[in-house]
Amino acid sequence: MITFRGLTKRYGDKTVVDGLTSVVAPGLVTGFLGPNGAGKSTTMRMTVALDHPDSGDVLIQGKPYRQLRYPLREVGALLEAKAVHPGRSAGKHLLAMARGSGIPPRRVEEVLATVGLSDVAGKRTGTFSLGMSQRLGIAGALLGDPAVLMFDEPVNGLDPDGVRWVRQLMRLLAGEGRTVLVSSHLMSEMQLTADHLVVIGKGRLLADAPMDEFIAGNSRSCVSVRVPVPAELAALTERLRALGVPVRRGEDDEVLAEGVAVDKVGDLAHELGVRLHGLGARTASLEQAYLELTASSVEYGVRA
């Protein structure tokens, strides 16, 4: 379990993390989301004492990181994939970590096999691609067989097969009862991976909820209707609005009707003699819900 208690961090006049309070529970994959500059990486760094809060604290299994006797056995973290000596081999890098924490050397071979790097154990890490470095970083996080794991953008540089492997690994680790906190900007992948979400914006907690509850509460499901004839599209739109149904334009010949059943829209189209090229429910997505929630919290964005 990871507990954030009133966590605050400032750099000069800028407050990067502002009173963050939350509990990351075991047995779940918790997605840690927020726009660029929201404070996610800073929060993770403070969790493992690489940075220090101005107020508040973080507890790992009820203790501050600095009070853990063998930190690698209790919390594993992938924060920066390339933070490895480039002249050292993958095996020697992990062996040095193991010796410093009283971890049996055989564990190095085990985690290298887990992440698919056994064949390059003797290769210098400076020659690794970003994807290989990510796998090595995950191996380092798993080395001490910890109950708490944190991963900051773990799928960066991975091919589709690697992304799927990370997803399955996260869910396997959580299924073993571990605490798993994952930060990512890939909303579609996060929707497939996470059970629970913690969302921050400009350092403040915006949401702390199960995935389904978050999506339902921050997005709108609708019916997508495609009509190839503009006049017919206008007629159907007018009839829907006359019934009090919110309608907005989608792409090209599409309109999106909110708060109405698919069969109701189909019956109206039939009644008006409107020919349809498409009709179906469009379920809410994590990306839609996330963008709507964080719209006012984007610090480094561009105008569309």
KOLSE-942211 format. One record per atom (N, C-alpha, C): residue in three letters; y, z, x. Coordinates in steps of 0.2 Angstrom, whole numbers, padded with zeros to 4 digits, always signed. Each point is the difference from the previous one (the first is absolute). Layout:
AlaYZX...
! end
This chain:
Met-0006+0000+0004Met+0006+0000-0004Met+0006+0000+0004Ile+0005-0004-0002Ile+0007+0000+0004Ile+0005+0003-0005Thr+0004+0004+0002Thr+0005+0003-0005Thr+0007-0001+0003Phe+0004-0003-0003Phe+0007-0001+0002Phe+0004+0005-0004Arg+0004+0004+0003Arg+0004+0006-0003Arg+0007-0001+0002Gly+0004-0003-0005Gly+0007-0001+0001Gly+0002-0003+0007Leu-0004-0005+0002Leu+0001-0003+0006Leu+0007-0004+0001Thr+0004+0001+0005Thr+0006-0003+0001Thr+0001-0002+0007Lys+0003-0006+0001Lys+0001-0002+0007Lys+0006-0004+0000Arg+0005+0001+0005Arg+0006-0003+0000Arg+0001-0003+0007Tyr+0003-0006+0001Tyr+0002-0003+0006Tyr+0007-0001+0000Gly+0004+0005+0003Gly+0007-0001+0000Gly+0003+0002-0007Asp+0003-0005-0003Asp+0003+0001-0007Asp-0005-0003-0005Lys-0005-0003+0002Lys-0005-0003-0005Lys-0006+0005-0001Thr-0001+0001-0007Thr-0006+0003-0002Thr-0006-0004-0001Val-0005+0000+0004Val-0006-0005+0000Val-0005+0003-0005Val-0002+0006+0000Val-0004+0003-0005Val+0004+0006-0003Asp-0001+0000-0007Asp+0005+0005-0003Asp-0004+0004-0005Gly-0002+0006+0002Gly-0003+0005-0004Gly-0007-0002-0003Leu-0004-0004+0004Leu-0006-0003-0003Leu-0005+0006-0001Thr-0003+0000-0006Thr-0005+0005-0002Thr-0005-0003-0003Ser-0007+0001+0002Ser-0005-0004-0003Ser-0007+0003+0003Val-0005-0001-0003Val-0007+0002+0003Val-0004-0006-0001Val-0003-0002+0006Val-0005-0006+0001Val-0007+0003-0001Ala-0003-0001-0005Ala-0007+0003-0001Ala-0006-0003+0003Pro-0005+0004+0001Pro-0006-0003+0003Pro-0004-0004-0005Gly-0004-0004+0002Gly-0005-0004-0005Gly+0004-0006-0003Leu+0006-0001+0002Leu+0004-0006-0003Leu+0003-0004+0006Val+0001-0006-0001Val+0004-0004+0004Val+0007+0000-0003Thr+0005+0003+0004Thr+0007+0000-0003Thr+0004-0005+0004Gly+0003-0004-0004Gly+0004-0005+0003Gly+0007+0003+0001Phe+0003-0002+0005Phe+0007+0003+0002Phe+0005-0006+0000Leu+0004-0001-0005Leu+0004-0006-0001Leu+0007+0002+0001Gly+0004-0005+0001Gly+0007+0000+0000Gly+0003-0006+0004Pro+0006-0002-0001Pro+0004-0005+0003Pro+0000+0001+0007Asn+0002-0005+0004Asn+0002+0001+0007Asn+0005+0005+0001Gly-0001+0005+0005Gly+0005+0005+0001Gly+0000+0006-0005Ala-0005+0000-0004Ala-0001+0005-0005Ala-0002+0007+0003Gly-0003+0000+0006Gly-0002+0006+0003Gly-0007+0001+0001Lys-0004-0005-0002Lys-0007+0001+0000Lys-0003+0001+0008Ser+0002-0004+0004Ser-0002+0001+0007Ser+0002+0007+0003Thr+0006+0001-0001Thr+0003+0007+0002Thr-0004+0005-0003Thr-0002+0000-0006Thr-0004+0005-0003Thr-0006+0001+0003Met-0003-0006+0002Met-0007+0001+0003Met+0001+0002+0007Arg+0005-0001+0003Arg+0001+0002+0007Arg+0001+0008+0000Met+0004+0002-0005Met+0001+0007+0000Met-0007+0004-0002Thr-0004-0003-0004Thr-0006+0003-0001Thr-0005+0001+0006Val+0001-0004+0005Val-0004+0001+0006Val+0004+0003+0006Ala+0006+0003-0002Ala+0005+0003+0005Ala+0002-0005+0005Leu+0001-0006-0001Leu+0003-0005+0004Leu+0008+0000-0001Asp+0001+0003-0005Asp+0008+0001-0002Asp+0000+0006-0004His+0006+0003+0000His+0001+0007-0003His+0005+0000-0006Pro-0002+0003-0005Pro+0004+0000-0006Pro+0006+0005+0001Asp+0006-0001-0003Asp+0005+0004+0000Asp-0001+0006-0005Ser-0004-0001-0005Ser-0002+0005-0004Ser-0006-0002-0004Gly-0003+0005-0003Gly-0007-0001-0003Gly-0005-0001+0005Asp-0006-0001-0002Asp-0006-0001+0005Asp-0006-0004-0003Val-0004-0001+0004Val-0006-0004-0002Val-0006+0004+0002Leu-0005+0001-0004Leu-0006+0004+0001Leu-0006-0004+0000Ile-0005+0000+0005Ile-0006-0003+0000Ile-0005+0005-0002Gln-0004-0001-0005Gln-0005+0005-0002Gln+0003+0007+0000Gly+0007+0001-0002Gly+0003+0006+0000Gly+0003+0003+0006Lys+0000-0004+0006Lys+0003+0002+0006Lys+0005-0006+0003Pro+0005+0002+0003Pro+0004-0005+0004Pro-0004-0003+0005Tyr+0001-0006+0002Tyr-0004-0004+0004Tyr+0000+0003+0007Arg+0005+0004+0002Arg+0001+0003+0007Arg-0005+0006+0000Gln-0002+0002-0005Gln-0005+0006+0000Gln-0007-0002-0001Leu-0001-0006+0000Leu-0007-0002+0000Leu-0003+0000+0007Arg-0006+0003+0001Arg-0003+0001+0007Arg-0002-0007+0003Tyr-0003-0004-0004Tyr-0002-0006+0002Tyr+0002-0005-0005Pro+0006-0003+0000Pro+0003-0004-0005Pro-0004-0006-0002Leu-0003-0004+0005Leu-0003-0006-0001Leu-0007+0001-0004Arg-0002+0007-0001Arg-0006+0001-0004Arg+0002+0002-0007Glu+0007+0001-0001Glu+0002+0002-0007Glu+0004-0006-0003Val+0004-0004+0004Val+0004-0005-0003Val+0000-0006+0005Gly-0002-0006-0003Gly+0000-0006+0004Gly+0006-0004-0003Ala+0004-0004+0005Ala+0005-0004-0003Ala+0001-0006+0004Leu+0001-0006-0003Leu+0002-0006+0002Leu+0007-0001-0001Leu+0005+0001+0004Leu+0007-0001-0001Leu+0003-0006+0003Glu-0003-0002+0006Glu+0003-0006+0004Glu-0006-0003+0004Ala-0002-0006-0003Ala-0006-0003+0003Ala+0000-0001+0008Lys+0006-0002+0002Lys+0001-0002+0007Lys+0001+0005+0005Ala+0000+0007-0003Ala+0002+0005+0004Ala-0006+0002+0005Val-0002-0004+0004Val-0006+0001+0004Val+0002-0003+0007His-0003+0003+0005His+0002-0002+0007His-0004-0007+0001Pro+0004-0005+0001Pro-0003-0007+0000Pro-0005-0001+0006Gly+0000+0004+0005Gly-0005-0002+0005Gly-0006+0004+0000Arg-0001+0004-0006Arg-0006+0004-0001Arg-0004-0003-0005Ser-0007+0000+0001Ser-0004-0003-0004Ser-0001+0004-0007Ala-0002-0003-0005Ala-0001+0003-0007Ala-0004+0006+0001Gly-0006-0001+0004Gly-0004+0006+0000Gly+0003+0006+0004Lys+0003-0002+0006Lys+0003+0005+0004Lys+0006+0004-0004His+0003-0004-0004His+0006+0003-0004His-0003+0005-0005Leu-0005-0001-0003Leu-0003+0004-0005Leu-0004+0006+0004Leu-0003-0001+0005Leu-0003+0005+0004Leu+0005+0005+0003Ala+0006-0002+0002Ala+0005+0005+0002Ala+0002+0004-0006Met+0001-0003-0006Met+0002+0004-0006Met-0006+0005-0001Ala-0006-0002+0000Ala-0006+0004-0001Ala+0000+0006+0004Arg+0001-0001+0007Arg-0001+0005+0005Arg+0006+0005-0001Gly+0006-0002-0002Gly+0005+0005-0001Gly+0000+0004-0006Ser-0005-0002-0005Ser-0001+0004-0006Ser-0007+0003-0001Gly-0004+0000+0006Gly-0007+0003-0001Gly-0004-0004-0004Ile+0001-0007-0001Ile-0005-0004-0004Ile-0005-0003+0004Pro-0006+0000-0002Pro-0006-0003+0004Pro+0001-0007+0002Pro-0001-0002+0006Pro+0001-0007+0002Pro-0003-0005-0005Arg-0006+0002-0002Arg-0004-0005-0005Arg+0004-0002-0006Arg+0005+0004-0002Arg+0004-0002-0005Arg+0004-0006+0001Val+0002-0001+0006Val+0003-0006+0002Val-0004-0007-0003Glu-0006+0000+0002Glu-0004-0006-0002Glu-0001+0000-0007Glu+0000+0006-0004Glu-0001-0001-0007Glu+0006-0003-0003Val+0006+0003+0002Val+0006-0003-0004Val+0002-0007+0002Leu-0002-0002+0006Leu+0001-0007+0002Leu-0005-0005-0004Ala-0006+0003-0001Ala-0004-0004-0005Ala+0002+0000-0007Thr+0003+0005-0002Thr+0003+0001-0007Thr+0005-0006-0001Val+0005-0001+0005Val+0005-0004-0001Val-0001-0007+0003Gly-0006-0001+0002Gly-0002-0007+0002Gly+0002-0002+0007Leu+0001+0005+0005Leu+0003-0002+0006Leu-0005+0002+0006Ser-0006+0001-0002Ser-0005+0001+0006Ser+0000-0005+0005Asp+0000-0006-0002Asp-0001-0005+0005Asp+0006-0001+0005Val+0006+0003-0002Val+0006+0000+0005Val+0002+0007+0002Ala-0005+0004+0000Ala+0001+0007+0003Ala+0003+0000+0007Gly-0002-0004+0004Gly+0002-0001+0007Gly+0006-0004+0001Lys+0003-0003-0005Lys+0006-0004+0000Lys+0006+0004+0000Arg+0005-0003+0004Arg+0007+0004+0001Arg+0004-0001-0007Thr+0002+0005-0002Thr+0004+0000-0007Thr+0006-0004+0000Gly+0003-0002+0006Gly+0006-0004+0001Gly-0002-0007-0002Thr-0006-0002+0000Thr-0002-0007-0002Thr-0002+0000-0008Phe+0000+0006-0003Phe-0002+0000-0007Phe+0005-0003-0005Ser-0002-0004-0005Ser+0004-0002-0005Ser+0003+0006-0004Leu+0005-0002-0005Leu+0002+0006-0004Leu-0006+0002-0004Gly-0004-0004-0003Gly-0005+0002-0004Gly-0005+0004+0003Met-0002-0001+0007Met-0005+0004+0004Met+0004+0006+0001Ser+0006+0000+0002Ser+0003+0007+0001Ser+0000+0004-0006Gln+0001-0003-0006Gln-0001+0004-0006Gln-0006+0003-0001Arg-0006-0003+0002Arg-0006+0002-0001Arg-0001+0006+0006Leu+0003-0001+0005Leu-0001+0005+0006Leu+0004+0007-0003Gly+0006-0001-0003Gly+0003+0005-0002Gly-0003+0004-0006Ile-0004-0004-0004Ile-0004+0004-0005Ile-0006+0003+0003Ala-0003-0003+0005Ala-0005+0004+0004Ala+0003+0007+0003Gly+0006+0000+0002Gly+0003+0006+0003Gly+0001+0005-0005Ala+0002-0002-0006Ala+0001+0004-0006Ala-0007+0003-0002Leu-0005-0003+0000Leu-0007+0002-0002Leu-0004+0004+0005Leu+0003+0000+0007Leu-0004+0003+0005Leu-0002+0007-0001Gly+0004+0004-0002Gly-0001+0007-0001Gly-0004+0002-0006Asp-0002-0005-0004Asp-0003+0001-0007Asp+0004+0005-0004Pro+0007-0002-0001Pro+0004+0005-0003Pro+0000+0000-0008Ala+0002+0005-0003Ala+0000+0000-0007Ala+0007-0003-0003Val+0005-0001+0004Val+0006-0002-0002Val+0002-0007+0004Leu+0001-0005-0003Leu+0002-0006+0003Leu+0006-0004-0002Met+0004-0002+0004Met+0006-0004-0002Met+0000-0007+0004Phe+0002-0005-0004Phe+0001-0006+0003Phe+0006-0004-0002Asp+0004-0002+0005Asp+0006-0003-0002Asp-0001-0008+0001Glu+0001-0003-0005Glu-0001-0008+0000Glu-0007-0002+0003Pro-0005+0003-0002Pro-0007-0002+0004Pro-0002-0007+0000Val+0002-0004-0005Val-0003-0007-0001Val+0005-0005+0004Asn+0005+0002+0003Asn+0004-0004+0004Asn-0004-0004+0005Gly+0001-0007+0000Gly-0004-0004+0005Gly-0007-0001-0002Leu-0003+0003-0005Leu-0007-0002-0002Leu-0001-0006-0004Asp-0005-0003+0001Asp-0002-0006-0004Asp-0002+0003-0007Pro-0001-0005-0005Pro-0003+0003-0006Pro-0006+0004+0000Asp-0005-0002+0004Asp-0006+0004+0001Asp+0002+0007+0002Gly+0004+0000+0005Gly+0002+0007+0003Gly+0004+0004-0005Val+0004-0003-0004Val+0004+0003-0006Val-0005+0003-0004Arg-0005-0003-0002Arg-0005+0002-0005Arg-0004+0006+0003Trp-0002-0001+0007Trp-0003+0006+0003Trp+0004+0006+0000Val+0006+0000+0001Val+0005+0006+0000Val+0000+0003-0007Arg+0000-0004-0005Arg+0000+0002-0007Arg-0006+0004-0001Gln-0006-0003+0002Gln-0006+0003-0001Gln-0001+0007+0004Leu+0003+0000+0006Leu-0001+0006+0004Leu+0004+0005-0003Met+0007-0001-0002Met+0004+0005-0003Met-0004+0003-0006Arg-0003-0004-0004Arg-0003+0003-0006Arg-0006+0004+0002Leu-0004-0002+0005Leu-0006+0003+0003Leu+0002+0007+0002Leu+0006+0000+0004Leu+0002+0007+0003Leu+0002+0005-0005Ala+0004-0003-0005Ala+0002+0004-0006Ala-0006+0003-0004Gly-0005-0005-0001Gly-0006+0002-0003Gly-0004+0006+0003Glu+0001+0000+0007Glu-0003+0006+0003Glu+0004+0006+0000Gly+0005+0000-0004Gly+0004+0006-0002Gly+0006+0001+0005Arg+0001-0005+0004Arg+0006+0001+0005Arg+0006-0002-0004Thr+0006+0003+0004Thr+0007-0002-0003Thr+0002-0006+0004Val+0002-0005-0004Val+0001-0007+0003Val+0007-0002-0002Leu+0005+0000+0004Leu+0007-0003-0001Leu+0001-0006+0003Val+0002-0005-0004Val+0001-0007+0003Val+0007-0003-0002Ser+0003-0002+0005Ser+0007-0003-0002Ser-0001-0008+0001Ser+0003-0004-0004Ser-0001-0007+0000Ser+0005-0003-0004His+0002-0006+0002His+0005-0004-0005His-0004-0006-0004Leu-0007+0000+0001Leu-0004-0005-0004Leu-0002+0003-0006Met+0004-0001-0005Met-0001+0003-0007Met-0006-0002-0003Ser-0002-0006+0001Ser-0007-0003-0004Ser-0006+0004+0004Glu+0001+0001+0006Glu-0006+0004+0004Glu+0000+0007-0002Met+0006+0003-0001Met+0001+0007-0001Met-0003+0001-0007Gln+0001-0004-0005Gln-0002+0000-0007Gln-0008+0001+0000Leu-0003-0004+0005Leu-0007+0000+0000Leu-0003+0006+0004Thr+0004+0003+0004Thr-0002+0005+0004Thr+0001+0008-0002Ala+0006+0001-0002Ala+0003+0007-0001Ala-0002+0002-0007Asp-0001+0007+0000Asp-0002+0003-0007Asp+0007+0004-0002His+0004+0002+0005His+0006+0003-0002His+0006-0002+0004Leu+0006+0000-0002Leu+0006-0002+0003Leu+0005+0005+0001Val+0003+0000+0006Val+0006+0004+0002Val+0005-0005+0002Val+0006-0001-0004Val+0005-0005+0001Val+0006+0003+0002Ile+0003-0002+0005Ile+0007+0003+0002Ile+0005-0005+0001Gly+0006+0001-0001Gly+0006-0004+0001Gly+0006+0003+0003Lys+0002-0002+0005Lys+0006+0003+0004Lys-0002+0007+0001Gly-0006+0002+0002Gly-0002+0006+0002Gly-0002+0005-0006Arg+0001-0002-0006Arg-0001+0004-0006Arg-0007-0002-0003Leu-0003+0005-0003Leu-0006-0001-0004Leu+0002-0004-0007Leu-0003-0006-0001Leu+0001-0003-0006Leu-0005+0000-0005Ala-0006+0001+0003Ala-0006+0000-0005Ala-0006+0003+0004Asp-0004+0004-0003Asp-0006+0003+0002Asp-0005+0001-0005Ala-0004-0006-0001Ala-0004+0000-0006Ala-0007-0005+0002Pro-0005+0001-0005Pro-0006-0004+0001Pro+0003-0008-0001Met-0004-0004+0003Met+0001-0007+0000Met+0002-0003-0007Asp-0005+0001-0005Asp+0001-0003-0006Asp+0006+0003-0004Glu+0001+0007+0001Glu+0006+0003-0003Glu+0006-0003+0002Phe+0000-0001+0007Phe+0006-0003+0003Phe+0002-0007-0003Ile-0005-0004+0000Ile+0001-0007-0002Ile+0002+0000-0008Ala-0003+0004-0004Ala+0001+0000-0007Ala+0007+0003-0001Gly+0003+0004+0004Gly+0006+0004-0001Gly+0006-0004+0003Asn-0001-0005+0004Asn+0005-0003+0004Asn+0000-0008-0001Ser-0004-0003-0005Ser+0000-0007-0001Ser-0001-0002-0007Arg+0001-0006-0002Arg-0001-0002-0006Arg-0006-0006-0001Ser-0005+0002-0004Ser-0004-0006-0001Ser+0002-0004-0006Cys-0002-0007+0001Cys+0003-0005-0005Cys-0005-0005-0001Val+0002-0005-0005Val-0004-0005-0001Val+0003-0007+0003Ser-0003-0004+0003Ser+0002-0006+0003Ser-0001-0006-0004Val+0005-0003-0002Val-0001-0006-0005Val+0003-0006+0004Arg-0004-0006+0000Arg+0002-0006+0003Arg+0000-0005-0005Val+0006-0003-0001Val+0001-0006-0005Val+0003-0006+0003Pro-0003-0005+0000Pro+0003-0006+0004Pro+0006-0004-0003Val+0001+0001-0006Val+0005-0003-0004Val+0006+0005+0000Pro+0006-0001+0003Pro+0006+0004+0000Pro+0002+0002-0007Ala+0000-0004-0005Ala+0002+0002-0006Ala-0004+0004-0004Glu-0007-0001+0001Glu-0005+0005-0003Glu+0000+0007+0004Leu+0002+0000+0006Leu+0000+0006+0004Leu+0006+0004-0003Ala+0006-0004-0001Ala+0006+0004-0003Ala-0002+0003-0007Ala-0003-0004-0004Ala-0002+0002-0007Ala-0004+0006+0000Leu-0005+0000+0005Leu-0005+0006+0000Leu+0004+0006+0003Thr+0004-0001+0005Thr+0004+0006+0003Thr+0005+0003-0006Glu+0003-0005-0004Glu+0005+0002-0005Glu-0004+0005-0005Arg-0006-0002-0002Arg-0004+0003-0005Arg-0002+0007+0003Leu-0002+0000+0006Leu-0002+0007+0003Leu+0006+0005+0000Arg+0006-0003+0002Arg+0006+0004+0001Arg+0002+0003-0007Ala-0001-0005-0005Ala+0001+0002-0007Ala-0004+0006-0003Leu-0006+0001+0003Leu-0004+0005-0001Leu+0001+0006+0004Gly+0005+0000+0004Gly+0001+0006+0004Gly-0004+0000+0007Val-0003-0005+0002Val-0004+0000+0006Val+0004-0002+0006Pro+0001+0004+0005Pro+0004-0002+0006Pro-0004-0006+0003Val+0004-0005+0002Val-0002-0007+0003Val+0004-0001+0006Arg-0003-0002+0005Arg+0003-0002+0006Arg-0003-0006+0003Arg+0004-0004+0004Arg-0003-0006+0002Arg-0004+0001+0006Gly-0006-0003+0001Gly-0004+0000+0006Gly+0001-0006+0004Glu-0005-0003+0002Glu+0000-0006+0005Glu+0000-0006-0004Asp+0004-0005+0001Asp+0000-0007-0003Asp-0001+0001-0008Asp-0005-0002-0003Asp-0001+0000-0007Asp-0003+0006-0003Glu+0001+0006+0003Glu-0003+0006-0001Glu+0005+0005-0003Val-0002+0004-0005Val+0004+0006-0002Val-0004+0006+0000Leu+0003+0005+0001Leu-0004+0007+0000Leu+0002+0004-0006Ala-0004+0002-0004Ala+0001+0004-0006Ala-0003+0007+0001Glu+0005+0005-0001Glu-0002+0007+0001Glu-0002+0004-0006Gly-0005+0004+0000Gly-0001+0005-0005Gly-0003-0004-0006Val-0004-0005+0001Val-0003-0004-0006Val-0007-0002+0002Ala-0005+0000-0005Ala-0006-0002+0002Ala-0001-0008+0001Val-0005-0002+0004Val-0001-0007+0001Val-0002-0003-0006Asp-0004+0002-0005Asp-0002-0003-0006Asp+0006-0001-0005Lys+0005+0005+0001Lys+0006-0001-0004Lys+0004-0006+0002Val+0001-0001+0006Val+0004-0006+0003Val-0004-0006-0002Gly-0007+0000+0001Gly-0004-0006-0002Gly+0001-0002-0007Asp+0000+0005-0004Asp+0001-0001-0008Asp+0007-0003-0001Leu+0005+0002+0003Leu+0007-0002-0001Leu+0000-0008+0003Ala-0003-0001+0005Ala+0000-0007+0003Ala-0003-0005-0005His-0006+0002-0003His-0004-0004-0004His+0005-0001-0007Glu+0003+0005-0002Glu+0004+0000-0006Glu+0006-0005+0001Leu+0003+0000+0006Leu+0005-0005+0001Leu-0002-0007+0003Gly-0007-0001+0000Gly-0002-0006+0003Gly+0002-0001+0007Val+0000+0005+0004Val+0001-0001+0007Val-0006+0000+0004Arg+0000-0006+0004Arg-0006-0001+0005Arg+0001+0004+0006Leu-0005+0004+0002Leu+0000+0005+0006Leu-0004-0003+0005His+0003+0001+0006His-0004-0002+0006His-0003+0006+0004Gly+0002+0006-0003Gly-0002+0006+0003Gly+0002+0006-0004Leu-0005+0005-0001Leu+0002+0006-0004Leu-0005+0006+0003Gly+0003+0005+0002Gly-0004+0005+0003Gly+0004+0007+0001Ala-0004+0005+0000Ala+0004+0007+0002Ala+0001+0000+0008Arg+0005+0002+0002Arg+0002+0001+0007Arg+0000+0007+0001Thr-0005+0003+0004Thr+0000+0007+0001Thr+0005+0002+0005Ala+0003+0006+0000Ala+0004+0002+0005Ala-0003+0001+0007Ser+0004-0001+0005Ser-0003+0001+0007Ser+0004+0005+0004Leu-0003+0002+0005Leu+0003+0005+0004Leu+0006-0002+0003Glu+0000-0007+0002Glu+0006-0003+0003Glu+0006+0001-0005Gln-0001-0002-0006Gln+0005+0000-0005Gln+0003+0007-0001Ala-0005+0005-0001Ala+0002+0007-0001Ala+0004+0002+0006Tyr-0002-0001+0006Tyr+0003+0002+0006Tyr+0007-0003+0001Leu+0001-0006-0001Leu+0006-0003+0000Leu+0005+0002-0005Glu-0002+0002-0006Glu+0004+0002-0005Glu+0002+0007+0002Leu-0004+0004+0002Leu+0002+0007+0002Leu+0004+0001+0006Thr-0001-0004+0005Thr+0004+0000+0006Thr+0006-0004+0001Ala+0002-0004-0006Ala+0005-0005+0000Ala+0007+0003+0003Ser+0001+0006-0002Ser+0006+0003+0002Ser+0000+0004+0007Ser-0006+0000+0003Ser-0001+0004+0006Ser-0001-0005+0006Val+0000-0006-0001Val-0001-0005+0006Val+0006+0001+0004Glu-0001+0001+0007Glu+0006+0001+0004Glu+0001-0006+0005Tyr-0005-0003+0001Tyr+0001-0006+0004Tyr-0003-0006-0003Gly+0004-0003-0005Gly-0003-0006-0004Gly+0005-0006+0001Val-0002-0005-0004Val+0004-0006+0000Val+0001-0002-0008Arg+0005-0003-0001Arg+0001-0003-0007Arg-0004-0006-0001Ala-0003+0000-0006Ala-0004-0006-0002Ala+0005-0006-0001
! end
